[in-house]
């Protein structure tokens, strides 16, 4: 009898997640998440606040270091916009902000280690082959090229940052390639979409995720309508991939490849002299990095 009970408990322990009483926790999938809409929305709000607060704290420390009175608004604005070191610090501060966002998402998704992070978010290919990725990327690059040809980008924060120093270009490229795709997808197509889809259904989740993604970025790039359009199109494309594949991994792969390719163009721009045609897409890169 004792041996039989041990075997039963051993089998229950192998079921995804158990509570203190050894009862099996319900199986969770990307479309049946253990977090709710309010928790997902809180993660989104926190991700925005981290991007605002962390760079501000680092920038304030730099202003104190160079002895610029924070009450002198005109002088502070000048430093923030034109001082290469200040610009660089604001960009590199995005990295710890991203790490804080991932930590919070991990706590919410895993319910503090009750569920596996990657499996619960959807770390499968979902039937996506290499040629699917090629088709999606090709479609987006063609649209971006057409938009860039007919609607040149207006002056914005990205262009000022890229002109501030080559170091700024390199750190933007790094963040856009190695942290932004993961963080953006975990928050939008991972935490937010899964909760919305479970509560409201696929159509509503699709619209809400797209709107929230655009909402965060519109104030930063208004009135650069070409950039806003391409950002919205990118969100629509990636969310459609999430719907079709029912997994997050294809979105992360597409996002990473897209950002990596465009980041390479940013770095090589002085040598290939193709900056103007890619300006609208470059804005997307910086936007996603933030």
Secondary structure, 3 states (H helix, E strand, C coil): CHHHHHHHHHHHHHCCCECCCCCECCCCECCECCCCHHHHHHHHHHHHHHHHHHHHHHHHHHHHHCCCCCCCHHHHHHHHHHCHHHHHHHHHHHHHHHHHHHHHHHHHHHCCCCCCHHHHHCCCCCCCCHHHHHHHHHHHHHHHHHHHHHCCCCCCHHHHHHHHCHHHHHHHHHHHHHHHHHHHHHHHHHHHHHHHHHHHCHHHHHHHHHHHHHHHHHHHHCCCHHHHHHHHHHHHHHHHHHHHHCCCHHHHHHHHHHHHHHHHHHHHHHHHCCHHHHHHHHHHHHHHHC
